[in-house]
Amino acid sequence: MWKIRSVLLMNLLVSTSLFSDVSTLSVQLKKQYPNLDFQHLQSTEMKGVYSASLDQQVVYVDERAEHILVGSMIRLKDQKNLTKDLMIQNNKVDWDTLPLQDAIKIVKGNGQHKIAVFSDPNCPYCKKLEPELDRLTNVTIYVFLYPIRPESVFSSKQVWCSTSRPYYWNKLIRENINPQNDASCDNPIQKNLLLGKKIGIEGTPGIIFSNGFKTLGYMSADEIEKILKNTGI
């Protein structure tokens, strides 16, 4: 794999036809590859190589828009993983703008660490995530009811309209037991769906850390703890 990446990287470096700037390269990419959605295009420390996000991962593009490279860019002088920084930067959400009042608040231990979870009660990976969240310590979890499946809308409203949202959320997500109410109270479900779409929660579960780092899909407790430790949040 390393040899393949090295060959691709050499192809990038020997390019001779230069684009003048990021905007020109962006136009060229859209023209040549209209079905590929390159986002967050920017120059890197390596001459002639640009970074972008494609399908939720960091990729590198040469100045001729002919090759992409997938992998980590390491700065040799200090062994810094520049790709890791880009992953955080490109997937960032402004935590302070999240309407936490529209989420179910669950506190474990002293609640020092904070994460937001966008969850659908009928999502298999959301169900798989719940036992992992139980393993976390000293964390405050904000659960945004995010019923992207039509059959999940009513039960999500029932949870919000229940007498104890954390309790009935656990009963629903773990045991498929719905609260017994008519779901007629004011609820943030539609607002949550609009919010998730706005910040790029394209599937469930979606996890946002208090530094704004966003991930999509199932994560183990160990993986979540690792992010909390490595980022110091």
C-alpha positions as CSV (number, residue, x, y, z in Angstrom):
1,M,0.0,0.0,0.0
2,W,2.8,2.4,0.9
3,K,4.5,1.7,-2.4
4,I,1.3,2.5,-4.3
5,R,0.9,5.7,-2.4
6,S,4.5,6.6,-3.1
7,V,4.0,6.1,-6.9
8,L,0.9,8.3,-6.8
9,L,2.6,11.0,-4.9
10,M,5.5,11.1,-7.4
11,N,2.8,11.5,-10.1
12,L,1.6,14.5,-8.3
13,L,5.0,16.1,-7.8
14,V,6.1,15.7,-11.4
15,S,3.1,17.6,-12.8
16,T,4.2,20.6,-14.8
17,S,1.0,22.4,-15.7
18,L,0.1,24.6,-12.8
19,F,-3.3,26.1,-11.9
20,S,-3.1,29.6,-10.6
21,D,-5.1,29.1,-7.4
22,V,-7.6,27.0,-5.4
23,S,-10.6,28.6,-7.1
24,T,-9.3,27.7,-10.6
25,L,-8.6,24.1,-9.5
26,S,-12.1,23.9,-8.0
27,V,-13.7,25.0,-11.3
28,Q,-11.6,22.4,-13.2
29,L,-12.6,19.6,-10.8
30,K,-16.3,20.4,-11.2
31,K,-15.9,20.6,-15.0
32,Q,-14.0,17.3,-15.3
33,Y,-15.8,15.3,-12.6
34,P,-19.3,16.7,-12.1
35,N,-20.4,13.6,-10.1
36,L,-17.7,14.0,-7.5
37,D,-18.4,16.5,-4.7
38,F,-15.0,17.9,-3.6
39,Q,-15.4,20.1,-0.5
40,H,-13.0,22.2,1.6
41,L,-10.4,22.5,-1.2
42,Q,-7.3,24.2,0.0
43,S,-3.6,24.3,-0.6
44,T,-1.2,22.3,1.6
45,E,2.4,22.7,2.7
46,M,3.4,20.5,-0.2
47,K,3.8,22.4,-3.4
48,G,1.4,21.4,-6.1
49,V,-0.8,19.3,-3.8
50,Y,-4.2,20.4,-2.5
51,S,-6.4,18.8,0.2
52,A,-10.1,18.3,0.0
53,S,-12.9,16.2,1.5
54,L,-14.6,13.6,-0.6
55,D,-17.2,11.1,0.8
56,Q,-16.4,12.1,4.4
57,Q,-12.7,11.5,4.1
58,V,-9.6,13.7,3.4
59,V,-8.1,13.3,-0.1
60,Y,-5.2,15.0,-1.9
61,V,-5.5,16.4,-5.4
62,D,-2.7,17.3,-7.8
63,E,-2.7,20.7,-9.5
64,R,-3.7,19.2,-12.8
65,A,-6.8,17.6,-11.4
66,E,-5.7,14.2,-12.7
67,H,-4.9,12.2,-9.6
68,I,-6.1,11.9,-6.0
69,L,-4.2,10.4,-3.1
70,V,-5.8,8.9,0.0
71,G,-3.7,8.5,3.1
72,S,-2.0,10.5,5.8
73,M,0.3,13.4,5.1
74,I,3.0,13.5,7.8
75,R,5.4,16.5,8.2
76,L,8.8,14.9,8.7
77,K,10.4,17.6,10.9
78,D,8.0,17.1,13.8
79,Q,6.1,13.9,12.7
80,K,2.9,15.9,12.8
81,N,-0.1,14.2,11.1
82,L,-1.5,17.0,9.0
83,T,-4.3,14.8,7.7
84,K,-5.6,14.3,11.2
85,D,-5.9,18.0,11.7
86,L,-7.8,18.4,8.4
87,M,-10.2,15.6,9.4
88,I,-11.2,17.6,12.5
89,Q,-11.3,20.9,10.6
90,N,-13.3,19.7,7.7
91,N,-15.9,17.9,9.9
92,K,-16.3,20.7,12.4
93,V,-19.6,22.0,13.8
94,D,-20.0,25.0,16.0
95,W,-20.9,23.4,19.3
96,D,-22.1,26.7,20.7
97,T,-24.8,26.9,18.1
98,L,-26.4,23.6,18.9
99,P,-29.8,24.0,20.5
100,L,-29.1,21.8,23.5
101,Q,-32.5,22.5,24.9
102,D,-34.0,20.4,22.1
103,A,-32.0,17.4,23.2
104,I,-32.5,14.8,25.9
105,K,-29.8,15.4,28.5
106,I,-28.1,12.4,30.2
107,V,-25.4,12.9,32.7
108,K,-22.9,10.2,33.8
109,G,-20.5,10.8,36.7
110,N,-19.5,14.5,36.9
111,G,-20.6,15.2,33.3
112,Q,-17.2,16.8,32.5
113,H,-17.0,15.7,28.9
114,K,-19.8,16.6,26.5
115,I,-21.1,15.0,23.3
116,A,-24.2,15.2,21.2
117,V,-25.7,12.2,19.6
118,F,-28.2,12.2,16.7
119,S,-30.1,9.0,16.9
120,D,-33.0,7.2,15.3
121,P,-34.8,4.7,17.5
122,N,-35.1,2.2,14.6
123,C,-31.5,2.5,13.5
124,P,-29.6,-0.8,14.2
125,Y,-26.3,1.0,14.7
126,C,-27.9,3.5,17.1
127,K,-29.1,0.5,19.2
128,K,-25.5,-0.9,19.0
129,L,-24.1,2.4,20.2
130,E,-26.2,2.6,23.4
131,P,-24.2,0.0,25.4
132,E,-21.0,1.8,24.4
133,L,-22.4,5.0,25.7
134,D,-23.1,3.2,29.0
135,R,-19.4,2.5,29.3
136,L,-18.4,6.2,29.2
137,T,-17.6,7.9,32.4
138,N,-17.9,11.6,33.5
139,V,-19.8,12.6,30.3
140,T,-22.9,14.6,29.5
141,I,-24.7,13.1,26.5
142,Y,-27.2,15.3,24.6
143,V,-29.5,13.0,22.6
144,F,-31.1,14.7,19.6
145,L,-34.1,12.6,18.5
146,Y,-33.4,12.3,14.8
147,P,-36.0,10.1,13.2
148,I,-34.8,9.9,9.6
149,R,-36.9,6.8,9.1
150,P,-40.6,7.7,8.7
151,E,-41.7,4.9,11.1
152,S,-39.6,6.6,13.9
153,V,-41.3,10.0,13.9
154,F,-44.3,9.2,16.1
155,S,-42.4,7.2,18.7
156,S,-39.7,10.0,18.9
157,K,-42.5,12.5,19.6
158,Q,-43.9,10.2,22.3
159,V,-40.5,10.1,24.0
160,W,-40.3,13.9,24.0
161,C,-43.8,14.2,25.4
162,S,-43.2,11.6,28.1
163,T,-42.9,12.2,31.8
164,S,-39.2,11.2,31.8
165,R,-37.4,11.6,28.5
166,P,-34.1,9.8,29.5
167,Y,-36.1,6.8,30.9
168,Y,-38.4,6.4,28.0
169,W,-35.7,7.0,25.4
170,N,-33.8,4.0,27.0
171,K,-36.9,1.9,26.9
172,L,-37.5,2.7,23.3
173,I,-34.0,2.4,21.9
174,R,-33.1,-0.8,23.9
175,E,-36.4,-2.6,24.3
176,N,-38.7,-1.2,21.5
177,I,-41.2,-0.1,24.2
178,N,-43.0,3.0,23.3
179,P,-44.3,5.5,25.9
180,Q,-48.1,5.5,26.1
181,N,-49.2,9.0,25.1
182,D,-50.6,10.8,22.1
183,A,-47.4,12.7,21.3
184,S,-49.5,15.9,21.2
185,C,-47.0,18.2,23.1
186,D,-44.8,20.8,21.4
187,N,-41.7,19.0,20.3
188,P,-38.4,19.7,18.4
189,I,-38.5,16.7,16.1
190,Q,-38.9,18.7,12.9
191,K,-36.3,21.3,14.0
192,N,-33.9,18.4,14.8
193,L,-34.4,17.0,11.3
194,L,-33.7,20.4,9.7
195,L,-30.7,21.0,12.0
196,G,-29.2,17.6,11.2
197,K,-29.5,18.3,7.4
198,K,-27.9,21.7,7.9
199,I,-24.8,20.3,9.7
200,G,-24.4,17.3,7.5
201,I,-25.8,14.4,9.6
202,E,-26.6,12.2,6.6
203,G,-27.1,9.0,8.6
204,T,-27.4,7.8,12.1
205,P,-25.9,7.7,14.6
206,G,-24.1,11.0,14.3
207,I,-21.8,12.1,17.1
208,I,-20.6,15.7,17.7
209,F,-17.9,16.4,20.3
210,S,-17.7,19.6,22.3
211,N,-14.8,20.8,20.2
212,G,-17.0,20.6,17.1
213,F,-15.6,17.4,15.7
214,K,-18.3,15.4,13.9
215,T,-18.4,11.7,13.2
216,L,-21.0,9.6,11.4
217,G,-21.7,5.9,12.2
218,Y,-21.1,3.6,15.1
219,M,-18.2,4.1,17.4
220,S,-17.0,2.0,20.4
221,A,-16.6,3.5,23.8
222,D,-12.9,3.1,23.5
223,E,-12.9,5.1,20.2
224,I,-14.9,7.8,21.8
225,E,-12.7,7.9,24.9
226,K,-9.6,8.1,22.7
227,I,-11.0,11.2,20.9
228,L,-11.9,12.8,24.2
229,K,-8.4,12.2,25.5
230,N,-6.4,13.1,22.4
231,T,-8.3,16.4,21.9
232,G,-8.3,17.3,25.6
233,I,-12.0,18.0,25.8
